[in-house]
Amino acid sequence: DPKNSHFKVVKRIFIYLAGSTNLSLFYKENHYFKLASLCDVDYAKDRVERKGTNVGCHFLGDCLISWASKK
């Protein structure tokens, strides 16, 4: 199972690549070209002030292309 530390490293790589115009990522070729977005909000930890955790990720086919988390 991926851990938060794994996602932090992947996010750091994407930030680095965004600043490098001469580098790119290659994904395997397939006919399954579907963009999917998933998100989750958890307010159970703080019901009074409604502070919680927001998590979201985007997949292109089977490949994770972005991930974010905010408290």
C-alpha positions in Angstrom: 0.0 0.0 0.0 1.3 3.5 -0.9 2.1 5.6 2.1 1.9 9.4 2.5 5.7 9.5 2.2 5.5 7.8 -1.2 3.1 10.4 -2.5 5.2 13.3 -1.2 8.2 11.9 -3.2 6.1 11.6 -6.3 4.7 15.1 -5.9 8.2 16.4 -5.5 9.3 14.7 -8.7 6.4 16.3 -10.6 7.3 19.8 -9.2 10.9 19.2 -10.3 9.7 18.1 -13.8 7.4 21.1 -14.1 10.5 23.3 -13.9 12.5 21.2 -16.4 11.2 21.8 -19.9 13.7 19.4 -21.5 12.6 16.4 -19.4 9.4 14.4 -19.8 7.6 11.3 -18.4 6.6 8.4 -20.6 3.7 6.1 -19.9 3.1 2.7 -21.4 1.0 2.7 -24.6 -2.4 1.2 -24.4 -5.9 1.7 -25.7 -7.3 2.5 -22.2 -7.2 6.3 -22.2 -9.5 7.3 -19.4 -9.0 10.3 -17.0 -10.3 9.6 -13.5 -10.3 11.9 -10.5 -10.9 10.7 -6.9 -11.3 12.8 -3.8 -12.1 12.3 -0.1 -12.9 14.8 2.6 -12.8 13.7 6.3 -14.5 16.0 8.9 -14.8 13.3 11.6 -11.7 14.4 13.4 -13.1 17.9 14.2 -16.8 18.2 14.1 -17.0 21.6 16.0 -14.8 23.7 13.7 -15.2 21.5 10.6 -11.5 21.2 10.0 -10.6 18.1 8.2 -8.4 16.5 5.6 -8.9 16.8 1.8 -7.2 14.2 -0.4 -7.4 14.0 -4.2 -5.7 12.1 -7.0 -5.9 11.9 -10.8 -5.2 8.9 -13.0 -4.7 8.6 -16.7 -5.5 5.0 -17.4 -3.7 3.1 -14.7 -1.0 5.8 -14.2 -1.1 8.3 -11.3 -0.5 11.8 -12.7 -1.2 14.0 -9.7 -2.0 13.7 -6.0 -2.6 16.3 -3.3 -3.5 16.4 0.4 -4.5 19.4 2.6 -5.3 19.6 6.3 
